[in-house]
């Protein structure tokens, strides 16, 4: 495929790099871009934004905020109207937990609910993070679903209505609509994967059962459909999407299908057959996915002169979320690009961040610490930092301070990297946004406790029959996120198995222009999906969980042999863990032949969360100016 660089010659001399809408964000950096493959029907897609609606304030490639995205969508809709094509906007869930803009407010989401609603989204569905807590699922039902006026779809999800206690669908099961300009008749669904970790006020029906329901079968038998659109918080190459694909194909063997996925935090594109494709668009407002289809029938406007192709052309682009990309893709600049609506939303974000005091500094990080960009253990690993410095200083209950502690934490409790420089209130929530506290089992034989980590880091779904959940809070994209287990290996990976370095022959025109490190994606269509040409970043796999041994007997300098080492092991320990993984810890203990139940557990350092612990350690140890 011929690489087409968007307005490449102007890129070489472009110097007006315009600041992001958020005052503290760095300037975007110029880079060679591939143009958007505009088509008859076009889509913008976000997923797994996790509260990052202010953009990334320490990474120039991803500094666009939600207001910038609104301006971008509005400018592309204008382009679609001028050219007689259509543009739809899709979101596939996990909009909460992961950033101070959401997590620092009381109640959580106080500001983000109003900010998010400002985007004109045509099809939206839920993610698993909206369901962990009763209050967040009720917020979806009472606030977010009404905000999107019938566009929020819940094909396999019910909730107990807060006002009546009645079990009802969270939102409409499906939606049929006709596009504005082309008259393309679309039948849309909104699914969640077969999730089991939800609070007890919501009910996720298995996809395999949903596709057998009368309403679904009646819907897919509708012959007046030009395109099936399946939005789902589901990885593309999953049993759930294959079940939906097979169910539709049994009834409509040749109607095009477009899937939009999520959950695994990766850029990905998948072919199901020559008329069915899927797109997943990353995480954390790093990526705006772009999808186009040409050659669809236009049954809603039979008089429209349009050519339906036997095999429609599908294409994609993964857009780095920054103003430089947005300006180039719209052929506009800092003066002409922002819409009044987008500017107002950016101002809302600035005001919310100020109200939450998110730039308040706890300390200054002396170095970068990585979740997946460094091997574990290593001095650049955030998990090694926690294991060796933070936990030994912070994990101690006054009532049990003389008892050695074996602490186990799932790596998914840590969501993002720490960058050298200011460590703020916002940083604490990007690193560890969850409200999880600590629990423990007292006086566990050390010979038993020390075996737990091996069990948790083996093929957990196979051993303990625990699909999805232990890795449901994967810290960053990882190749193993496809299988929901993470291998404890130090082999270097590019950004997922899907991220590879571009060969020099794939970008012949960028010679001489320095490239920024970033996404270099390889998907089922090839290696030209990223809009911005980058040099690759290596990623490393991390285990499901890691441990810290705290308060263990010290070896004296003259007593360091292997036999003496064993002799210094404590007989019993307090087994401490993050409460999110309690059921896995108990099941692993049962697998090892020990009989511990929930009644054997107690709160440890009650009221202290991981977020509190990290910010407290930083305030006490990373003092000084940045």
C-alpha positions in Angstrom: 0.0 0.0 0.0 1.4 3.4 -0.9 2.1 5.6 2.1 0.4 9.0 1.7 1.8 11.7 4.0 -0.8 14.4 4.8 0.4 17.8 3.5 3.9 16.4 4.0 5.9 19.4 2.5 4.2 21.9 4.8 5.0 19.6 7.8 8.7 20.1 7.2 8.5 23.8 7.7 5.5 24.0 10.1 6.5 26.0 13.2 3.2 27.2 14.7 2.8 24.3 17.1 0.0 25.8 19.2 -0.4 24.9 22.9 -3.0 22.4 24.0 -6.2 23.8 25.5 -5.0 22.9 29.1 -2.6 25.5 30.3 -0.1 23.0 32.0 0.1 20.7 29.0 3.3 20.6 26.9 3.3 21.7 23.3 2.6 19.0 20.7 5.5 18.1 18.5 5.5 18.1 14.7 5.7 14.7 13.0 5.0 13.2 9.6 1.4 12.1 9.3 -0.6 9.8 7.2 -3.9 11.3 6.0 -7.3 9.9 7.0 -8.8 7.4 4.6 -12.1 9.3 4.2 -15.0 7.2 2.9 -18.7 7.1 2.4 -19.4 6.4 6.1 -16.8 7.5 8.6 -16.4 6.9 12.4 -14.5 8.4 15.3 -14.1 6.0 18.2 -12.9 6.3 21.8 -12.7 3.6 24.4 -11.2 3.2 27.9 -10.7 6.9 28.5 -10.8 6.3 32.3 -11.3 10.0 33.2 -8.3 11.3 31.1 -10.6 14.0 29.5 -8.0 16.7 30.2 -5.5 14.8 28.0 -2.0 13.9 29.0 -0.2 16.8 30.8 3.3 15.3 30.6 3.3 13.6 27.2 3.2 15.9 24.1 1.8 13.3 21.8 -1.5 13.0 23.7 -2.3 16.5 25.0 -5.6 17.0 23.3 -8.5 17.4 25.8 -12.2 16.5 25.5 -12.9 20.0 24.2 -10.3 19.6 21.4 -11.9 16.3 20.5 -15.4 17.9 20.3 -13.9 20.6 18.0 -12.3 17.8 15.9 -15.6 15.9 15.6 -17.5 19.0 14.7 -15.0 20.0 12.0 -15.1 16.5 10.5 -18.9 16.5 10.5 -18.8 19.8 8.6 -16.5 18.1 6.1 -18.9 15.2 5.8 -21.8 17.5 5.1 -19.8 19.4 2.5 -18.9 16.2 0.7 -22.2 14.4 1.1 -20.7 11.7 3.3 -21.5 10.7 6.9 -19.6 10.8 10.2 -20.6 8.9 13.4 -19.1 9.1 16.8 -18.7 5.9 19.0 -17.6 5.2 22.6 -17.2 1.8 24.0 -17.0 2.3 27.8 -14.7 2.4 30.8 -15.0 6.2 31.0 -14.3 6.2 34.8 -11.5 5.4 37.3 -8.0 6.4 36.3 -7.5 10.2 36.6 -8.0 12.9 39.2 -10.5 14.7 37.0 -12.9 11.8 37.8 -11.5 10.3 41.0 -10.6 13.3 43.1 -14.1 14.8 43.1 -16.8 14.1 45.8 -18.9 12.5 44.6 -16.7 10.8 42.0 -17.6 12.0 38.5 -19.0 15.3 39.7 -17.4 17.1 36.8 -16.7 14.5 34.2 -20.3 13.5 33.7 -21.1 17.0 32.5 -17.9 17.2 30.5 -18.3 13.9 28.7 -22.0 14.6 27.8 -20.9 17.5 25.6 -19.7 15.2 22.8 -22.4 14.3 20.3 -22.1 10.5 20.5 -24.2 8.3 18.1 -23.6 4.9 19.8 -22.3 4.4 23.3 -22.1 1.4 25.7 -20.9 0.5 29.1 -17.5 -0.9 30.3 -16.7 -3.1 33.3 -15.4 -0.2 35.4 -18.8 1.4 35.5 -20.1 -1.7 37.2 -17.6 -2.4 40.0 -19.5 -0.1 42.4 -23.2 0.2 43.0 -23.0 4.0 42.9 -21.2 4.2 39.5 -23.7 1.8 37.8 -26.6 3.9 39.2 -24.9 7.0 37.9 -24.9 5.4 34.5 -28.6 4.7 34.7 -29.7 8.0 36.2 -27.3 10.4 34.5 -25.3 9.1 31.5 -28.0 7.0 29.8 -30.4 10.0 29.8 -27.6 12.3 28.6 -27.4 10.4 25.3 -31.1 10.3 24.5 -31.5 6.7 23.3 -28.0 6.4 21.9 -26.7 4.5 25.0 -27.3 0.8 24.2 -27.3 -2.1 26.7 -27.9 -5.3 24.8 -26.9 -7.6 27.6 -27.1 -5.6 30.8 -29.9 -5.0 33.4 -29.9 -3.0 36.6 -32.1 -2.6 39.6 -33.8 0.7 39.2 -32.7 2.8 42.2 -36.1 4.3 42.7 -38.2 1.1 42.4 -35.8 -1.8 42.9 -37.3 -3.3 39.7 -34.9 -5.1 37.3 -34.8 -3.2 34.1 -32.6 -2.8 31.0 -29.9 -0.2 31.7 -30.7 1.3 28.3 -32.3 0.3 24.9 -31.2 -3.1 23.7 -30.6 -1.8 20.1 -31.1 1.2 17.9 -32.0 1.5 14.3 -31.3 4.8 12.5 -30.5 6.2 9.0 -27.5 8.4 8.4 -28.1 12.0 7.5 -26.4 12.4 4.1 -26.0 8.9 2.6 -29.2 7.4 3.9 -27.4 4.3 5.2 -29.7 2.2 7.4 -27.9 1.0 10.5 -28.9 -1.4 13.2 -26.7 -0.9 16.3 -26.1 -3.0 19.5 -24.1 -2.3 22.6 -22.6 -5.2 24.5 -20.3 -5.9 27.5 -18.1 -9.0 27.7 -19.2 -11.8 30.0 -18.2 -9.9 33.1 -18.7 -11.4 36.6 -17.1 -8.8 38.9 -20.0 -6.4 38.9 -21.8 -5.1 42.0 -25.0 -7.0 43.0 -27.3 -4.3 41.6 -26.5 -5.1 38.0 -26.8 -8.2 35.8 -24.7 -9.1 32.8 -26.2 -11.7 30.6 -23.8 -14.0 28.8 -23.5 -13.0 25.1 -24.2 -16.6 24.1 -27.6 -16.4 25.8 -28.4 -12.9 24.6 -28.1 -13.8 20.9 -30.8 -16.5 21.5 -33.3 -14.0 22.9 -36.4 -13.3 20.9 -35.8 -9.5 20.6 -32.3 -10.1 19.2 -33.4 -12.7 16.7 -36.2 -10.4 15.5 -33.8 -7.5 15.2 -31.3 -9.3 13.1 -34.0 -10.6 10.8 -34.7 -7.1 9.7 -33.9 -7.0 5.9 -34.0 -3.2 5.7 -30.5 -2.9 7.0 -27.4 -1.6 5.2 -25.0 -2.1 8.0 -24.9 -3.9 11.4 -22.9 -1.9 14.0 -21.8 -3.7 17.1 -20.3 -1.5 19.8 -18.9 -3.5 22.7 -16.5 -3.3 25.7 -15.0 -6.5 24.4 -11.7 -7.4 22.8 -12.0 -7.9 19.0 -10.6 -11.5 18.9 -13.0 -12.8 21.6 -15.6 -15.6 21.9 -18.3 -12.9 22.6 -17.7 -11.0 19.3 -17.4 -14.3 17.4 -20.8 -15.4 18.9 -22.4 -12.2 17.7 -20.8 -12.4 14.3 -21.9 -16.0 13.8 -25.5 -15.2 15.0 -25.8 -12.4 12.4 -24.2 -14.3 9.6 -26.6 -17.2 10.1 -29.5 -14.8 9.2 -27.8 -12.2 7.0 -24.9 -13.8 5.3 -23.8 -10.8 3.3 -24.8 -7.6 5.1 -21.7 -5.6 6.2 -20.9 -5.6 10.0 -18.7 -3.1 11.8 -17.5 -3.9 15.3 -16.0 -1.5 17.8 -14.2 -3.0 20.7 -12.4 -2.1 24.0 -11.1 -3.4 27.3 -7.6 -4.5 26.4 -6.2 -0.9 26.0 -4.6 -1.6 22.6 -4.8 -0.3 19.0 -6.2 -3.2 17.0 -8.0 -4.0 13.8 -9.5 -7.4 12.9 -11.1 -8.9 9.8 -14.0 -11.3 10.4 -14.8 -11.8 6.7 -14.6 -9.6 3.7 -17.7 -7.6 4.8 -17.0 -7.5 8.6 -14.2 -5.7 10.4 -13.5 -4.5 14.0 -11.6 -1.6 15.5 -10.2 -1.0 19.0 -8.8 2.4 19.8 -6.4 2.2 22.7 -6.8 3.8 26.1 -6.6 7.0 28.2 -7.3 9.5 25.5 -4.1 8.6 23.7 -5.9 7.5 20.6 -8.9 8.7 18.6 -9.8 5.8 16.3 -10.9 6.6 12.7 -12.8 4.1 10.6 -14.2 4.4 7.1 -16.4 2.2 4.9 -17.1 2.8 1.2 -19.5 0.8 -1.0 -22.5 0.4 1.4 -26.0 0.4 0.0 -28.1 3.4 0.8 -31.6 2.0 1.3 -32.7 5.1 3.3 -32.3 7.3 0.2 -33.1 5.0 -2.7 -32.8 7.9 -5.2 -29.2 8.7 -4.1 -26.7 7.9 -6.8 -24.4 5.6 -4.8 -22.6 2.4 -5.8 -22.9 -0.6 -3.5 -19.8 -2.8 -3.8 -19.8 -6.6 -3.6 -17.0 -6.2 -1.0 -17.1 -2.8 0.6 -13.8 -1.1 1.3 -12.9 -0.8 5.0 -10.0 1.2 6.3 -8.7 2.6 9.6 -6.4 5.1 11.2 -5.2 5.5 14.8 -4.9 9.2 15.5 -2.5 10.5 18.2 -4.7 12.8 20.4 -3.1 16.2 20.0 -3.8 19.5 18.4 -1.0 19.1 15.8 -2.8 16.0 14.4 -6.2 17.6 14.6 -5.0 20.7 12.7 -3.4 18.7 10.0 -6.4 16.4 9.5 -8.8 19.3 9.2 -6.5 21.6 7.2 -7.1 24.2 9.9 -4.9 26.0 12.4 -5.0 27.4 15.9 -7.2 30.2 14.9 -9.6 28.4 12.6 -9.8 24.9 14.2 -11.5 25.4 17.7 -15.2 25.6 17.7 -17.0 27.7 20.3 -18.4 24.5 21.8 -15.0 22.9 22.0 -13.4 26.0 23.6 -16.2 26.1 26.2 -15.7 22.4 27.1 -11.9 23.0 27.4 -12.7 25.9 29.8 -15.0 23.6 31.8 -12.1 21.1 32.2 -9.6 23.9 33.3 -12.2 25.1 35.8 -12.8 21.6 37.2 -9.1 20.9 37.5 -8.6 24.2 39.4 -11.6 23.4 41.7 -10.0 20.0 42.5 -6.6 21.5 43.0 -5.1 18.8 40.8 -1.8 20.6 40.3 -1.1 20.6 44.0 2.4 19.2 44.4 3.3 16.4 46.9 6.9 16.2 45.7 9.2 15.9 42.8 9.9 12.5 41.2 13.6 12.2 40.6 13.3 9.8 37.7 10.8 8.1 35.4 9.2 4.9 36.8 7.5 2.6 34.3 4.8 0.0 34.5 5.7 -1.8 31.3 8.5 0.1 29.7 11.0 -1.4 32.2 11.5 -5.1 33.1 10.4 -6.2 36.6 12.4 -6.3 38.8 14.6 -3.4 37.8 15.5 0.1 39.1 13.3 1.7 36.5 10.2 -0.4 37.4 7.4 1.2 39.3 6.7 -2.2 40.9 10.3 -2.5 42.2 10.0 1.0 43.6 6.9 0.1 45.5 8.3 -3.3 46.6 11.6 -1.9 47.9 10.9 1.6 49.0 7.2 2.4 49.5 5.7 -0.7 51.0 8.4 -1.4 53.6 8.0 2.1 54.9 4.2 2.2 54.8 2.7 -1.2 55.4 2.5 -1.5 59.2 -0.5 -1.8 61.4 0.4 -0.5 64.9 -1.4 -3.4 66.5 0.6 -5.9 64.5 3.9 -4.0 63.9 6.1 -6.8 65.4 4.7 -9.5 63.1 6.4 -10.0 59.7 4.2 -9.1 56.8 4.0 -10.8 53.4 2.1 -8.3 51.1 0.6 -9.3 47.8 -0.6 -6.7 45.3 -2.0 -7.2 41.8 0.0 -5.2 39.2 -3.3 -4.0 37.8 -3.7 -1.8 41.0 -1.1 0.4 39.4 -2.5 2.0 36.3 0.2 4.3 34.9 3.8 5.5 34.9 5.4 8.2 37.0 7.3 10.8 35.0 10.3 12.7 36.3 9.0 16.1 37.6 6.1 17.2 39.7 4.1 14.5 41.5 0.7 16.1 42.0 -2.7 15.2 43.3 -3.6 14.3 39.7 -0.5 12.0 39.5 -1.7 10.0 42.6 -4.9 9.1 40.8 -3.3 8.3 37.4 -1.0 5.9 39.2 -3.5 4.4 41.6 -7.1 5.6 41.3 -9.0 2.8 43.1 -10.6 3.0 46.5 -9.2 -0.5 47.4 -8.0 -0.9 51.0 -5.9 -3.6 52.6 -7.0 -6.8 54.3 -5.1 -9.6 56.0 -5.1 -13.0 57.5 -3.2 -13.2 60.7 -0.6 -15.8 61.6 -0.4 -17.7 58.3 2.4 -20.3 58.2 5.1 -18.8 56.1 5.7 -22.1 54.3 2.2 -21.8 52.9 2.1 -18.0 52.3 5.3 -18.0 50.2 3.7 -20.3 47.7 0.8 -18.0 46.9 2.6 -15.7 44.4 3.5 -18.7 42.2 -0.2 -19.7 42.1 -1.4 -16.2 41.3 1.1 -15.8 38.5 0.5 -19.1 36.8 -2.3 -19.7 34.3 -4.9 -18.5 36.8 -8.0 -18.9 34.6 -7.1 -22.5 34.0 -6.1 -23.4 37.5 -8.8 -21.5 39.4 -11.5 -21.1 36.6 -11.3 -17.3 36.8 -11.9 -15.8 33.4 -11.1 -12.1 32.8 -11.3 -10.8 36.4 -7.8 -11.0 37.9 -6.4 -9.1 35.0 -9.4 -6.9 34.6 -7.4 -4.0 35.9 -4.4 -4.4 33.6 -2.1 -1.4 34.2 -1.2 -0.7 30.6 -1.6 -2.4 27.3 0.1 -5.8 27.4 0.3 -8.6 24.8 -1.1 -10.9 27.4 -4.2 -8.8 27.9 -5.8 -10.9 25.1 -5.7 -14.0 27.3 -6.3 -12.2 30.6 -3.1 -13.6 32.1 0.3 -12.0 32.2 3.5 -14.1 31.9 6.3 -13.3 34.3 8.9 -12.9 31.5 11.6 -10.3 30.9 11.4 -10.7 27.1 11.1 -7.3 25.5 7.9 -6.6 23.6 6.9 -3.7 21.4 3.6 -2.1 22.3 1.6 -5.3 22.4 2.0 -8.0 19.9 0.3 -5.5 17.6 3.0 -2.9 17.8 6.1 -3.2 15.6 8.7 -0.9 14.2 8.0 0.5 10.7 10.6 -0.6 8.2 12.5 2.1 6.4 10.7 1.2 3.2 7.3 1.9 4.7 7.9 5.6 5.2 10.3 6.7 2.5 9.4 10.4 2.6 10.2 11.1 6.2 13.9 10.8 5.8 15.8 13.5 7.7 12.9 14.3 10.0 13.5 13.1 13.6 10.7 10.9 14.9 9.2 10.8 18.4 8.9 7.5 20.2 5.3 6.2 20.2 2.8 3.7 18.8 4.0 1.6 15.8 1.1 -0.6 15.3 0.9 -3.8 13.2 -2.7 -5.1 12.7 -4.5 -7.4 10.3 -4.4 -4.8 7.6 -0.7 -4.0 7.9 1.6 -1.5 9.5 0.2 1.8 8.2 -2.7 2.3 10.7 -1.0 4.9 12.9 -1.6 8.5 11.7 1.7 9.6 13.2 5.0 7.9 12.2 7.0 7.1 15.4 10.0 5.2 16.5 8.9 2.1 18.5 8.8 1.8 22.3 9.7 -1.5 23.9 7.3 -2.9 26.5 7.8 -5.7 28.9 5.4 -8.2 30.4 4.7 -8.0 34.1 3.2 -10.7 36.4 -0.3 -10.8 37.6 0.9 -10.0 41.1 4.0 -9.1 43.1 5.0 -9.3 46.8 6.9 -7.4 49.4 8.4 -9.0 52.5 8.3 -6.5 55.3 9.6 -6.9 58.9 11.4 -10.1 58.1 14.4 -11.1 60.3 17.6 -9.4 59.0 20.6 -11.6 58.2 23.8 -10.7 60.0 26.9 -10.2 57.7 28.5 -13.4 59.0 25.3 -15.5 58.6 24.4 -15.4 54.9 24.6 -19.0 53.7 21.6 -20.6 52.0 20.9 -22.9 55.0 21.1 -20.0 57.4 18.8 -18.0 55.1 16.2 -20.7 55.5 16.7 -20.7 59.2 15.9 -17.0 59.3 12.5 -17.3 57.6 9.7 -16.5 60.1 7.4 -19.3 61.1 4.3 -17.2 60.7 3.4 -14.0 58.9 0.5 -11.7 58.5 -0.7 -12.2 54.9 -1.7 -8.7 53.7 -3.2 -8.0 50.3 -5.3 -5.4 48.4 -9.0 -6.2 49.1 -9.8 -6.3 45.3 -7.9 -9.7 45.1 -9.3 -11.2 48.2 -11.3 -13.9 46.5 -8.3 -14.9 44.4 -6.1 -15.1 47.5 -8.7 -17.3 49.3 -9.1 -19.6 46.2 -5.4 -19.9 45.8 -5.1 -20.9 49.5 -7.8 -23.4 49.0 -5.9 -24.8 46.0 -2.9 -25.2 48.3 -5.0 -27.2 50.7 -5.6 -24.5 53.3 -9.0 -23.7 54.7 -9.3 -19.9 55.0 -12.6 -18.2 54.5 -13.7 -14.6 54.3 -14.5 -14.7 58.1 -10.8 -15.3 58.7 -9.9 -11.9 57.1 -9.7 -8.5 58.8 -9.1 -4.9 57.7 -5.4 -3.9 57.8 -4.6 -0.2 58.4 -8.3 0.4 58.1 -9.2 3.5 56.0 -5.9 3.7 54.2 -5.9 3.2 50.4 -3.1 2.6 48.0 -3.6 6.1 46.7 -3.2 7.5 50.3 -0.1 5.4 50.9 1.7 6.5 47.7 1.0 10.2 48.1 2.1 10.1 51.8 5.3 8.4 50.9 6.1 10.9 48.1 5.4 13.8 50.4 7.8 12.5 53.0 10.6 11.4 50.7 10.5 13.3 47.4 10.9 16.8 48.7 12.4 19.8 46.9 11.9 21.7 43.7 11.6 20.1 40.3 
